[in-house]
């Protein structure tokens, strides 16, 4: 299992909704395990797990 952090830019009005909606979403074998709001250039950081590096990139 490969793990990665993904930095996400979002509309400020959508940040709270995305924190609730994104955990558990599966995309091509990768799963969003956690998501947190952050300050600075990006609005969210997601912790993602996938079977391999290619599936994380997709």
Backbone torsions as a table, in degrees:
resi	resn	phi	psi	omega
1	UNK	NA	131.7	177.4
2	UNK	-102.9	140.4	178.7
3	UNK	-122.2	147.2	-179.7
4	UNK	-151.2	157.8	170.9
5	UNK	-106.0	135.2	-179.0
6	UNK	-119.9	126.1	178.6
7	UNK	-91.0	134.6	-172.5
8	UNK	-128.3	133.0	169.8
9	UNK	-96.2	135.8	-178.5
10	UNK	-141.0	160.5	172.6
11	UNK	-66.0	134.4	-177.5
12	UNK	-54.1	-33.6	-179.0
13	UNK	-74.7	-13.3	-177.7
14	UNK	-100.4	-9.4	-173.0
15	UNK	-56.1	-51.0	-177.9
16	UNK	-63.1	-38.6	177.8
17	UNK	-65.0	-42.2	-179.2
18	UNK	-66.1	-34.1	177.4
19	UNK	-60.3	-34.9	179.5
20	UNK	-82.5	-35.2	-172.4
21	UNK	-83.9	-34.8	-170.0
22	UNK	-77.4	-36.8	-178.7
23	UNK	-58.3	134.5	179.1
24	UNK	92.2	-11.9	179.0
25	UNK	-68.0	133.2	179.4
26	UNK	-110.3	130.5	179.9
27	UNK	-130.3	110.1	177.5
28	UNK	50.2	45.0	177.2
29	UNK	90.3	-14.2	176.8
30	UNK	-95.1	145.4	-177.5
31	UNK	-124.8	134.4	173.0
32	UNK	-78.8	111.9	-176.2
33	UNK	-87.0	-40.4	-178.8
34	UNK	-146.1	155.1	174.4
35	UNK	-145.6	138.8	-177.1
36	UNK	-137.0	147.1	173.0
37	UNK	-78.7	142.7	177.4
38	UNK	-135.5	166.3	176.7
39	UNK	-106.5	161.6	179.5
40	UNK	109.8	-150.8	-175.3
41	UNK	-62.5	-35.5	-178.8
42	UNK	-106.0	158.0	-175.8
43	UNK	-102.6	-29.1	-177.4
44	UNK	-137.7	153.5	170.8
45	UNK	-129.3	129.5	-178.5
46	UNK	-111.8	138.9	173.9
47	UNK	-101.0	119.1	-172.6
48	UNK	-122.5	142.2	174.5
49	UNK	-121.6	140.9	178.2
50	UNK	-148.6	164.1	-177.6
51	UNK	-69.1	-27.7	-179.8
52	UNK	-157.3	170.7	-176.5
53	UNK	-62.9	-37.9	-179.4
54	UNK	-63.1	-42.6	179.9
55	UNK	-67.3	-31.2	174.7
56	UNK	-65.2	-38.6	-179.0
57	UNK	-70.1	-24.4	-179.7
58	UNK	-79.8	NA	NA
